[in-house]
Amino acid sequence: NGPMEGFWGILKRERYYGRRFTSRETLVAMIEGYIAYYNDRRLQRNLGVMTPTEKHESYLRVA
């Protein structure tokens, strides 16, 4: 649960605080876009400067 709490904290800090959303759909689209960005493009030091998707794929290659 800790990693998910961290993820939502990062999302709120980077994309939510200080912004106003005109509709629920706009908010949902922002969250979906951020999840795609976080998984596929956002490098993370704790994963060896890889994205979560790259790290997952590296585990699959080893298995």
PQR file of N, CA, C, O and H, with PARSE charges and radii, in Angstrom:
ATOM      1  N   ASN A   1       0.816  -1.194   0.000 -0.4000 1.5000
ATOM      2  CA  ASN A   1       0.000   0.000   0.000 -0.0000 2.0000
ATOM      3  C   ASN A   1       0.865   1.266   0.000  0.5500 1.7000
ATOM      4  O   ASN A   1       0.467   2.293  -0.550 -0.5500 1.4000
ATOM      5  N   GLY A   2       2.034   1.190   0.609 -0.4000 1.5000
ATOM      6  CA  GLY A   2       2.923   2.344   0.653 -0.0000 2.0000
ATOM      7  C   GLY A   2       3.309   2.877  -0.714  0.5500 1.7000
ATOM      8  O   GLY A   2       3.253   4.087  -0.934 -0.5500 1.4000
ATOM      9  H   GLY A   2       2.358   0.355   1.056  0.4000 1.0000
ATOM     10  N   PRO A   3       3.706   1.994  -1.657 -0.5600 1.5000
ATOM     11  CA  PRO A   3       4.048   2.497  -2.988  0.2800 2.0000
ATOM     12  C   PRO A   3       2.885   3.199  -3.687  0.5500 1.7000
ATOM     13  O   PRO A   3       3.090   4.191  -4.387 -0.5500 1.4000
ATOM     14  N   MET A   4       1.674   2.695  -3.503 -0.4000 1.5000
ATOM     15  CA  MET A   4       0.512   3.348  -4.129 -0.0000 2.0000
ATOM     16  C   MET A   4       0.242   4.705  -3.499  0.5500 1.7000
ATOM     17  O   MET A   4      -0.107   5.656  -4.199 -0.5500 1.4000
ATOM     18  H   MET A   4       1.507   1.890  -2.935  0.4000 1.0000
ATOM     19  N   GLU A   5       0.400   4.805  -2.185 -0.4000 1.5000
ATOM     20  CA  GLU A   5       0.237   6.106  -1.534 -0.0000 2.0000
ATOM     21  C   GLU A   5       1.269   7.088  -2.063  0.5500 1.7000
ATOM     22  O   GLU A   5       0.968   8.262  -2.282 -0.5500 1.4000
ATOM     23  H   GLU A   5       0.684   4.033  -1.617  0.4000 1.0000
ATOM     24  N   GLY A   6       2.495   6.599  -2.269 -0.4000 1.5000
ATOM     25  CA  GLY A   6       3.530   7.447  -2.846 -0.0000 2.0000
ATOM     26  C   GLY A   6       3.185   7.897  -4.252  0.5500 1.7000
ATOM     27  O   GLY A   6       3.386   9.059  -4.605 -0.5500 1.4000
ATOM     28  H   GLY A   6       2.739   5.646  -2.092  0.4000 1.0000
ATOM     29  N   PHE A   7       2.663   6.971  -5.062 -0.4000 1.5000
ATOM     30  CA  PHE A   7       2.265   7.311  -6.429 -0.0000 2.0000
ATOM     31  C   PHE A   7       1.223   8.421  -6.435  0.5500 1.7000
ATOM     32  O   PHE A   7       1.363   9.399  -7.169 -0.5500 1.4000
ATOM     33  H   PHE A   7       2.501   6.027  -4.775  0.4000 1.0000
ATOM     34  N   TRP A   8       0.172   8.278  -5.618 -0.4000 1.5000
ATOM     35  CA  TRP A   8      -0.886   9.296  -5.600 -0.0000 2.0000
ATOM     36  C   TRP A   8      -0.358  10.627  -5.087  0.5500 1.7000
ATOM     37  O   TRP A   8      -0.805  11.683  -5.534 -0.5500 1.4000
ATOM     38  H   TRP A   8       0.058   7.483  -5.021  0.4000 1.0000
ATOM     39  N   GLY A   9       0.590  10.587  -4.153 -0.4000 1.5000
ATOM     40  CA  GLY A   9       1.196  11.830  -3.687 -0.0000 2.0000
ATOM     41  C   GLY A   9       1.958  12.533  -4.796  0.5500 1.7000
ATOM     42  O   GLY A   9       1.873  13.753  -4.937 -0.5500 1.4000
ATOM     43  H   GLY A   9       0.953   9.729  -3.791  0.4000 1.0000
ATOM     44  N   ILE A  10       2.708  11.762  -5.587 -0.4000 1.5000
ATOM     45  CA  ILE A  10       3.451  12.330  -6.716 -0.0000 2.0000
ATOM     46  C   ILE A  10       2.480  12.898  -7.749  0.5500 1.7000
ATOM     47  O   ILE A  10       2.676  14.007  -8.245 -0.5500 1.4000
ATOM     48  H   ILE A  10       2.778  10.771  -5.472  0.4000 1.0000
ATOM     49  N   LEU A  11       1.437  12.139  -8.072 -0.4000 1.5000
ATOM     50  CA  LEU A  11       0.445  12.610  -9.045 -0.0000 2.0000
ATOM     51  C   LEU A  11      -0.164  13.929  -8.591  0.5500 1.7000
ATOM     52  O   LEU A  11      -0.262  14.871  -9.378 -0.5500 1.4000
ATOM     53  H   LEU A  11       1.278  11.238  -7.670  0.4000 1.0000
ATOM     54  N   LYS A  12      -0.572  14.002  -7.335 -0.4000 1.5000
ATOM     55  CA  LYS A  12      -1.190  15.238  -6.843 -0.0000 2.0000
ATOM     56  C   LYS A  12      -0.208  16.402  -6.891  0.5500 1.7000
ATOM     57  O   LYS A  12      -0.581  17.514  -7.265 -0.5500 1.4000
ATOM     58  H   LYS A  12      -0.492  13.236  -6.697  0.4000 1.0000
ATOM     59  N   ARG A  13       1.037  16.154  -6.517 -0.4000 1.5000
ATOM     60  CA  ARG A  13       2.031  17.224  -6.514 -0.0000 2.0000
ATOM     61  C   ARG A  13       2.349  17.704  -7.930  0.5500 1.7000
ATOM     62  O   ARG A  13       2.457  18.906  -8.170 -0.5500 1.4000
ATOM     63  H   ARG A  13       1.340  15.251  -6.214  0.4000 1.0000
ATOM     64  N   GLU A  14       2.496  16.770  -8.863 -0.4000 1.5000
ATOM     65  CA  GLU A  14       2.910  17.129 -10.221 -0.0000 2.0000
ATOM     66  C   GLU A  14       1.764  17.586 -11.128  0.5500 1.7000
ATOM     67  O   GLU A  14       1.995  18.366 -12.052 -0.5500 1.4000
ATOM     68  H   GLU A  14       2.408  15.793  -8.668  0.4000 1.0000
ATOM     69  N   ARG A  15       0.536  17.118 -10.887 -0.4000 1.5000
ATOM     70  CA  ARG A  15      -0.535  17.388 -11.848 -0.0000 2.0000
ATOM     71  C   ARG A  15      -1.839  17.926 -11.260  0.5500 1.7000
ATOM     72  O   ARG A  15      -2.684  18.413 -12.012 -0.5500 1.4000
ATOM     73  H   ARG A  15       0.348  16.484 -10.137  0.4000 1.0000
ATOM     74  N   TYR A  16      -2.030  17.853  -9.941 -0.4000 1.5000
ATOM     75  CA  TYR A  16      -3.340  18.203  -9.394 -0.0000 2.0000
ATOM     76  C   TYR A  16      -3.346  19.527  -8.649  0.5500 1.7000
ATOM     77  O   TYR A  16      -4.163  20.401  -8.940 -0.5500 1.4000
ATOM     78  H   TYR A  16      -1.344  17.458  -9.330  0.4000 1.0000
ATOM     79  N   TYR A  17      -2.440  19.682  -7.690 -0.4000 1.5000
ATOM     80  CA  TYR A  17      -2.457  20.889  -6.863 -0.0000 2.0000
ATOM     81  C   TYR A  17      -2.258  22.136  -7.712  0.5500 1.7000
ATOM     82  O   TYR A  17      -1.403  22.168  -8.597 -0.5500 1.4000
ATOM     83  H   TYR A  17      -1.777  18.972  -7.454  0.4000 1.0000
ATOM     84  N   GLY A  18      -3.047  23.149  -7.435 -0.4000 1.5000
ATOM     85  CA  GLY A  18      -2.949  24.414  -8.142 -0.0000 2.0000
ATOM     86  C   GLY A  18      -3.704  24.466  -9.458  0.5500 1.7000
ATOM     87  O   GLY A  18      -3.630  25.465 -10.174 -0.5500 1.4000
ATOM     88  H   GLY A  18      -3.741  23.123  -6.715  0.4000 1.0000
ATOM     89  N   ARG A  19      -4.423  23.414  -9.784 -0.4000 1.5000
ATOM     90  CA  ARG A  19      -5.185  23.383 -11.035 -0.0000 2.0000
ATOM     91  C   ARG A  19      -6.669  23.232 -10.733  0.5500 1.7000
ATOM     92  O   ARG A  19      -7.062  22.731  -9.679 -0.5500 1.4000
ATOM     93  H   ARG A  19      -4.483  22.603  -9.203  0.4000 1.0000
ATOM     94  N   ARG A  20      -7.466  23.670 -11.671 -0.4000 1.5000
ATOM     95  CA  ARG A  20      -8.917  23.489 -11.561 -0.0000 2.0000
ATOM     96  C   ARG A  20      -9.379  22.669 -12.753  0.5500 1.7000
ATOM     97  O   ARG A  20      -8.957  22.896 -13.887 -0.5500 1.4000
ATOM     98  H   ARG A  20      -7.146  24.076 -12.527  0.4000 1.0000
ATOM     99  N   PHE A  21     -10.234  21.734 -12.481 -0.4000 1.5000
ATOM    100  CA  PHE A  21     -10.767  20.883 -13.537 -0.0000 2.0000
ATOM    101  C   PHE A  21     -12.232  21.237 -13.746  0.5500 1.7000
ATOM    102  O   PHE A  21     -13.000  21.351 -12.791 -0.5500 1.4000
ATOM    103  H   PHE A  21     -10.577  21.550 -11.560  0.4000 1.0000
ATOM    104  N   THR A  22     -12.605  21.407 -14.997 -0.4000 1.5000
ATOM    105  CA  THR A  22     -13.953  21.875 -15.309 -0.0000 2.0000
ATOM    106  C   THR A  22     -14.984  20.758 -15.296  0.5500 1.7000
ATOM    107  O   THR A  22     -16.185  21.024 -15.244 -0.5500 1.4000
ATOM    108  H   THR A  22     -11.981  21.314 -15.774  0.4000 1.0000
ATOM    109  N   SER A  23     -14.528  19.507 -15.343 -0.4000 1.5000
ATOM    110  CA  SER A  23     -15.467  18.386 -15.333 -0.0000 2.0000
ATOM    111  C   SER A  23     -14.775  17.144 -14.786  0.5500 1.7000
ATOM    112  O   SER A  23     -13.548  17.068 -14.718 -0.5500 1.4000
ATOM    113  H   SER A  23     -13.553  19.290 -15.385  0.4000 1.0000
ATOM    114  N   ARG A  24     -15.583  16.195 -14.405 -0.4000 1.5000
ATOM    115  CA  ARG A  24     -15.055  14.912 -13.936 -0.0000 2.0000
ATOM    116  C   ARG A  24     -14.280  14.229 -15.064  0.5500 1.7000
ATOM    117  O   ARG A  24     -13.239  13.617 -14.827 -0.5500 1.4000
ATOM    118  H   ARG A  24     -16.579  16.258 -14.460  0.4000 1.0000
ATOM    119  N   GLU A  25     -14.789  14.338 -16.275 -0.4000 1.5000
ATOM    120  CA  GLU A  25     -14.143  13.716 -17.427 -0.0000 2.0000
ATOM    121  C   GLU A  25     -12.739  14.274 -17.651  0.5500 1.7000
ATOM    122  O   GLU A  25     -11.817  13.529 -17.984 -0.5500 1.4000
ATOM    123  H   GLU A  25     -15.635  14.835 -16.467  0.4000 1.0000
ATOM    124  N   THR A  26     -12.582  15.572 -17.470 -0.4000 1.5000
ATOM    125  CA  THR A  26     -11.265  16.199 -17.616 -0.0000 2.0000
ATOM    126  C   THR A  26     -10.309  15.670 -16.556  0.5500 1.7000
ATOM    127  O   THR A  26      -9.147  15.388 -16.850 -0.5500 1.4000
ATOM    128  H   THR A  26     -13.331  16.177 -17.200  0.4000 1.0000
ATOM    129  N   LEU A  27     -10.788  15.537 -15.339 -0.4000 1.5000
ATOM    130  CA  LEU A  27      -9.964  15.004 -14.253 -0.0000 2.0000
ATOM    131  C   LEU A  27      -9.569  13.557 -14.526  0.5500 1.7000
ATOM    132  O   LEU A  27      -8.407  13.190 -14.356 -0.5500 1.4000
ATOM    133  H   LEU A  27     -11.731  15.767 -15.101  0.4000 1.0000
ATOM    134  N   VAL A  28     -10.522  12.739 -14.947 -0.4000 1.5000
ATOM    135  CA  VAL A  28     -10.236  11.335 -15.250 -0.0000 2.0000
ATOM    136  C   VAL A  28      -9.231  11.232 -16.393  0.5500 1.7000
ATOM    137  O   VAL A  28      -8.319  10.406 -16.335 -0.5500 1.4000
ATOM    138  H   VAL A  28     -11.466  13.038 -15.086  0.4000 1.0000
ATOM    139  N   ALA A  29      -9.380  12.049 -17.423 -0.4000 1.5000
ATOM    140  CA  ALA A  29      -8.437  12.039 -18.548 -0.0000 2.0000
ATOM    141  C   ALA A  29      -7.039  12.421 -18.083  0.5500 1.7000
ATOM    142  O   ALA A  29      -6.059  11.828 -18.536 -0.5500 1.4000
ATOM    143  H   ALA A  29     -10.120  12.720 -17.470  0.4000 1.0000
ATOM    144  N   MET A  30      -6.926  13.403 -17.184 -0.4000 1.5000
ATOM    145  CA  MET A  30      -5.621  13.788 -16.654 -0.0000 2.0000
ATOM    146  C   MET A  30      -4.997  12.625 -15.896  0.5500 1.7000
ATOM    147  O   MET A  30      -3.812  12.341 -16.068 -0.5500 1.4000
ATOM    148  H   MET A  30      -7.721  13.884 -16.816  0.4000 1.0000
ATOM    149  N   ILE A  31      -5.781  11.949 -15.060 -0.4000 1.5000
ATOM    150  CA  ILE A  31      -5.263  10.824 -14.276 -0.0000 2.0000
ATOM    151  C   ILE A  31      -4.819   9.697 -15.197  0.5500 1.7000
ATOM    152  O   ILE A  31      -3.739   9.136 -15.007 -0.5500 1.4000
ATOM    153  H   ILE A  31      -6.744  12.179 -14.920  0.4000 1.0000
ATOM    154  N   GLU A  32      -5.630   9.358 -16.188 -0.4000 1.5000
ATOM    155  CA  GLU A  32      -5.259   8.296 -17.127 -0.0000 2.0000
ATOM    156  C   GLU A  32      -3.987   8.651 -17.895  0.5500 1.7000
ATOM    157  O   GLU A  32      -3.116   7.801 -18.083 -0.5500 1.4000
ATOM    158  H   GLU A  32      -6.506   9.814 -16.343  0.4000 1.0000
ATOM    159  N   GLY A  33      -3.881   9.894 -18.334 -0.4000 1.5000
ATOM    160  CA  GLY A  33      -2.677  10.334 -19.032 -0.0000 2.0000
ATOM    161  C   GLY A  33      -1.454  10.296 -18.143  0.5500 1.7000
ATOM    162  O   GLY A  33      -0.369   9.927 -18.593 -0.5500 1.4000
ATOM    163  H   GLY A  33      -4.589  10.584 -18.181  0.4000 1.0000
ATOM    164  N   TYR A  34      -1.618  10.674 -16.884 -0.4000 1.5000
ATOM    165  CA  TYR A  34      -0.483  10.656 -15.965 -0.0000 2.0000
ATOM    166  C   TYR A  34      -0.041   9.229 -15.675  0.5500 1.7000
ATOM    167  O   TYR A  34       1.158   8.965 -15.577 -0.5500 1.4000
ATOM    168  H   TYR A  34      -2.499  10.973 -16.519  0.4000 1.0000
ATOM    169  N   ILE A  35      -0.980   8.310 -15.536 -0.4000 1.5000
ATOM    170  CA  ILE A  35      -0.614   6.908 -15.307 -0.0000 2.0000
ATOM    171  C   ILE A  35       0.209   6.388 -16.481  0.5500 1.7000
ATOM    172  O   ILE A  35       1.212   5.705 -16.272 -0.5500 1.4000
ATOM    173  H   ILE A  35      -1.953   8.523 -15.615  0.4000 1.0000
ATOM    174  N   ALA A  36      -0.195   6.698 -17.709 -0.4000 1.5000
ATOM    175  CA  ALA A  36       0.571   6.284 -18.890 -0.0000 2.0000
ATOM    176  C   ALA A  36       1.960   6.914 -18.871  0.5500 1.7000
ATOM    177  O   ALA A  36       2.952   6.234 -19.128 -0.5500 1.4000
ATOM    178  H   ALA A  36      -1.010   7.253 -17.878  0.4000 1.0000
ATOM    179  N   TYR A  37       2.036   8.207 -18.569 -0.4000 1.5000
ATOM    180  CA  TYR A  37       3.327   8.896 -18.477 -0.0000 2.0000
ATOM    181  C   TYR A  37       4.199   8.260 -17.398  0.5500 1.7000
ATOM    182  O   TYR A  37       5.374   7.980 -17.637 -0.5500 1.4000
ATOM    183  H   TYR A  37       1.230   8.760 -18.360  0.4000 1.0000
ATOM    184  N   TYR A  38       3.639   8.034 -16.223 -0.4000 1.5000
ATOM    185  CA  TYR A  38       4.385   7.485 -15.089 -0.0000 2.0000
ATOM    186  C   TYR A  38       4.940   6.103 -15.425  0.5500 1.7000
ATOM    187  O   TYR A  38       6.090   5.804 -15.103 -0.5500 1.4000
ATOM    188  H   TYR A  38       2.685   8.262 -16.029  0.4000 1.0000
ATOM    189  N   ASN A  39       4.146   5.274 -16.059 -0.4000 1.5000
ATOM    190  CA  ASN A  39       4.578   3.908 -16.358 -0.0000 2.0000
ATOM    191  C   ASN A  39       5.533   3.820 -17.536  0.5500 1.7000
ATOM    192  O   ASN A  39       6.425   2.973 -17.543 -0.5500 1.4000
ATOM    193  H   ASN A  39       3.212   5.517 -16.321  0.4000 1.0000
ATOM    194  N   ASP A  40       5.360   4.682 -18.534 -0.4000 1.5000
ATOM    195  CA  ASP A  40       6.092   4.512 -19.790 -0.0000 2.0000
ATOM    196  C   ASP A  40       7.190   5.529 -20.062  0.5500 1.7000
ATOM    197  O   ASP A  40       8.058   5.269 -20.894 -0.5500 1.4000
ATOM    198  H   ASP A  40       4.635   5.370 -18.528  0.4000 1.0000
ATOM    199  N   ARG A  41       7.185   6.689 -19.383 -0.4000 1.5000
ATOM    200  CA  ARG A  41       8.170   7.724 -19.714 -0.0000 2.0000
ATOM    201  C   ARG A  41       8.906   8.307 -18.515  0.5500 1.7000
ATOM    202  O   ARG A  41       9.993   8.860 -18.688 -0.5500 1.4000
ATOM    203  H   ARG A  41       6.480   6.900 -18.707  0.4000 1.0000
ATOM    204  N   ARG A  42       8.363   8.208 -17.314 -0.4000 1.5000
ATOM    205  CA  ARG A  42       8.969   8.852 -16.139 -0.0000 2.0000
ATOM    206  C   ARG A  42      10.054   7.948 -15.552  0.5500 1.7000
ATOM    207  O   ARG A  42       9.760   6.896 -14.985 -0.5500 1.4000
ATOM    208  H   ARG A  42       7.481   7.760 -17.173  0.4000 1.0000
ATOM    209  N   LEU A  43      11.310   8.373 -15.695 -0.4000 1.5000
ATOM    210  CA  LEU A  43      12.432   7.598 -15.171 -0.0000 2.0000
ATOM    211  C   LEU A  43      12.449   7.670 -13.649  0.5500 1.7000
ATOM    212  O   LEU A  43      12.129   8.700 -13.056 -0.5500 1.4000
ATOM    213  H   LEU A  43      11.550   9.228 -16.156  0.4000 1.0000
ATOM    214  N   GLN A  44      12.832   6.548 -13.027 -0.4000 1.5000
ATOM    215  CA  GLN A  44      12.860   6.487 -11.571 -0.0000 2.0000
ATOM    216  C   GLN A  44      14.209   5.955 -11.107  0.5500 1.7000
ATOM    217  O   GLN A  44      14.661   4.894 -11.537 -0.5500 1.4000
ATOM    218  H   GLN A  44      13.093   5.711 -13.508  0.4000 1.0000
ATOM    219  N   ARG A  45      14.835   6.713 -10.225 -0.4000 1.5000
ATOM    220  CA  ARG A  45      16.146   6.318  -9.712 -0.0000 2.0000
ATOM    221  C   ARG A  45      16.095   4.985  -8.977  0.5500 1.7000
ATOM    222  O   ARG A  45      17.004   4.167  -9.115 -0.5500 1.4000
ATOM    223  H   ARG A  45      14.468   7.575  -9.876  0.4000 1.0000
ATOM    224  N   ASN A  46      15.041   4.759  -8.195 -0.4000 1.5000
ATOM    225  CA  ASN A  46      14.976   3.525  -7.415 -0.0000 2.0000
ATOM    226  C   ASN A  46      14.783   2.283  -8.293  0.5500 1.7000
ATOM    227  O   ASN A  46      14.865   1.159  -7.800 -0.5500 1.4000
ATOM    228  H   ASN A  46      14.302   5.423  -8.083  0.4000 1.0000
ATOM    229  N   LEU A  47      14.528   2.479  -9.577 -0.4000 1.5000
ATOM    230  CA  LEU A  47      14.431   1.366 -10.527 -0.0000 2.0000
ATOM    231  C   LEU A  47      15.657   1.309 -11.436  0.5500 1.7000
ATOM    232  O   LEU A  47      15.620   0.673 -12.490 -0.5500 1.4000
ATOM    233  H   LEU A  47      14.461   3.393  -9.978  0.4000 1.0000
ATOM    234  N   GLY A  48      16.732   1.965 -11.036 -0.4000 1.5000
ATOM    235  CA  GLY A  48      17.938   1.974 -11.850 -0.0000 2.0000
ATOM    236  C   GLY A  48      17.830   2.892 -13.050  0.5500 1.7000
ATOM    237  O   GLY A  48      18.338   2.573 -14.125 -0.5500 1.4000
ATOM    238  H   GLY A  48      16.762   2.482 -10.180  0.4000 1.0000
ATOM    239  N   VAL A  49      17.176   4.026 -12.880 -0.4000 1.5000
ATOM    240  CA  VAL A  49      16.939   5.024 -13.927 -0.0000 2.0000
ATOM    241  C   VAL A  49      16.230   4.372 -15.122  0.5500 1.7000
ATOM    242  O   VAL A  49      16.639   4.513 -16.274 -0.5500 1.4000
ATOM    243  H   VAL A  49      16.764   4.285 -12.007  0.4000 1.0000
ATOM    244  N   MET A  50      15.164   3.662 -14.798 -0.4000 1.5000
ATOM    245  CA  MET A  50      14.306   3.037 -15.800 -0.0000 2.0000
ATOM    246  C   MET A  50      12.869   3.450 -15.508  0.5500 1.7000
ATOM    247  O   MET A  50      12.560   3.942 -14.423 -0.5500 1.4000
ATOM    248  H   MET A  50      14.832   3.547 -13.862  0.4000 1.0000
ATOM    249  N   THR A  51      12.004   3.245 -16.481 -0.4000 1.5000
ATOM    250  CA  THR A  51      10.575   3.432 -16.232 -0.0000 2.0000
ATOM    251  C   THR A  51      10.034   2.146 -15.612  0.5500 1.7000
ATOM    252  O   THR A  51      10.670   1.099 -15.731 -0.5500 1.4000
ATOM    253  H   THR A  51      12.254   2.845 -17.362  0.4000 1.0000
ATOM    254  N   PRO A  52       8.880   2.200 -14.955 -0.5600 1.5000
ATOM    255  CA  PRO A  52       8.290   0.966 -14.434  0.2800 2.0000
ATOM    256  C   PRO A  52       8.062  -0.088 -15.524  0.5500 1.7000
ATOM    257  O   PRO A  52       8.254  -1.279 -15.279 -0.5500 1.4000
ATOM    258  N   THR A  53       7.658   0.334 -16.708 -0.4000 1.5000
ATOM    259  CA  THR A  53       7.448  -0.617 -17.804 -0.0000 2.0000
ATOM    260  C   THR A  53       8.760  -1.278 -18.207  0.5500 1.7000
ATOM    261  O   THR A  53       8.802  -2.490 -18.418 -0.5500 1.4000
ATOM    262  H   THR A  53       7.502   1.302 -16.907  0.4000 1.0000
ATOM    263  N   GLU A  54       9.833  -0.494 -18.317 -0.4000 1.5000
ATOM    264  CA  GLU A  54      11.140  -1.067 -18.663 -0.0000 2.0000
ATOM    265  C   GLU A  54      11.600  -2.058 -17.601  0.5500 1.7000
ATOM    266  O   GLU A  54      12.128  -3.119 -17.932 -0.5500 1.4000
ATOM    267  H   GLU A  54       9.799   0.491 -18.145  0.4000 1.0000
ATOM    268  N   LYS A  55      11.405  -1.726 -16.336 -0.4000 1.5000
ATOM    269  CA  LYS A  55      11.811  -2.623 -15.251 -0.0000 2.0000
ATOM    270  C   LYS A  55      11.011  -3.918 -15.315  0.5500 1.7000
ATOM    271  O   LYS A  55      11.575  -5.002 -15.167 -0.5500 1.4000
ATOM    272  H   LYS A  55      10.976  -0.864 -16.067  0.4000 1.0000
ATOM    273  N   HIS A  56       9.720  -3.817 -15.530 -0.4000 1.5000
ATOM    274  CA  HIS A  56       8.866  -5.001 -15.644 -0.0000 2.0000
ATOM    275  C   HIS A  56       9.325  -5.879 -16.810  0.5500 1.7000
ATOM    276  O   HIS A  56       9.429  -7.098 -16.672 -0.5500 1.4000
ATOM    277  H   HIS A  56       9.262  -2.937 -15.650  0.4000 1.0000
ATOM    278  N   GLU A  57       9.598  -5.258 -17.950 -0.4000 1.5000
ATOM    279  CA  GLU A  57      10.050  -6.017 -19.117 -0.0000 2.0000
ATOM    280  C   GLU A  57      11.392  -6.683 -18.867  0.5500 1.7000
ATOM    281  O   GLU A  57      11.634  -7.780 -19.370 -0.5500 1.4000
ATOM    282  H   GLU A  57       9.514  -4.268 -18.062  0.4000 1.0000
ATOM    283  N   SER A  58      12.277  -6.042 -18.096 -0.4000 1.5000
ATOM    284  CA  SER A  58      13.567  -6.665 -17.784 -0.0000 2.0000
ATOM    285  C   SER A  58      13.371  -7.901 -16.912  0.5500 1.7000
ATOM    286  O   SER A  58      14.096  -8.884 -17.068 -0.5500 1.4000
ATOM    287  H   SER A  58      12.080  -5.151 -17.687  0.4000 1.0000
ATOM    288  N   TYR A  59      12.403  -7.870 -15.997 -0.4000 1.5000
ATOM    289  CA  TYR A  59      12.091  -9.052 -15.189 -0.0000 2.0000
ATOM    290  C   TYR A  59      11.546 -10.178 -16.063  0.5500 1.7000
ATOM    291  O   TYR A  59      11.878 -11.344 -15.849 -0.5500 1.4000
ATOM    292  H   TYR A  59      11.813  -7.072 -15.871  0.4000 1.0000
ATOM    293  N   LEU A  60      10.716  -9.840 -17.039 -0.4000 1.5000
ATOM    294  CA  LEU A  60      10.151 -10.863 -17.917 -0.0000 2.0000
ATOM    295  C   LEU A  60      11.225 -11.524 -18.774  0.5500 1.7000
ATOM    296  O   LEU A  60      11.147 -12.722 -19.047 -0.5500 1.4000
ATOM    297  H   LEU A  60      10.446  -8.893 -17.213  0.4000 1.0000
ATOM    298  N   ARG A  61      12.228 -10.756 -19.202 -0.4000 1.5000
ATOM    299  CA  ARG A  61      13.314 -11.322 -20.009 -0.0000 2.0000
ATOM    300  C   ARG A  61      14.132 -12.320 -19.205  0.5500 1.7000
ATOM    301  O   ARG A  61      14.605 -13.313 -19.758 -0.5500 1.4000
ATOM    302  H   ARG A  61      12.291  -9.783 -18.980  0.4000 1.0000
ATOM    303  N   VAL A  62      14.307 -12.076 -17.914 -0.4000 1.5000
ATOM    304  CA  VAL A  62      15.104 -12.956 -17.056 -0.0000 2.0000
ATOM    305  C   VAL A  62      14.339 -14.236 -16.739  0.5500 1.7000
ATOM    306  O   VAL A  62      14.928 -15.311 -16.630 -0.5500 1.4000
ATOM    307  H   VAL A  62      13.922 -11.269 -17.466  0.4000 1.0000
ATOM    308  N   ALA A  63      13.033 -14.113 -16.592 -0.4000 1.5000
ATOM    309  CA  ALA A  63      12.214 -15.264 -16.165 -0.0000 2.0000
ATOM    310  C   ALA A  63      12.080 -16.327 -17.219  0.5500 1.7000
ATOM    311  O   ALA A  63      11.422 -17.342 -16.992 -0.5500 1.4000
ATOM    312  H   ALA A  63      12.554 -13.239 -16.679  0.4000 1.0000
TER
END
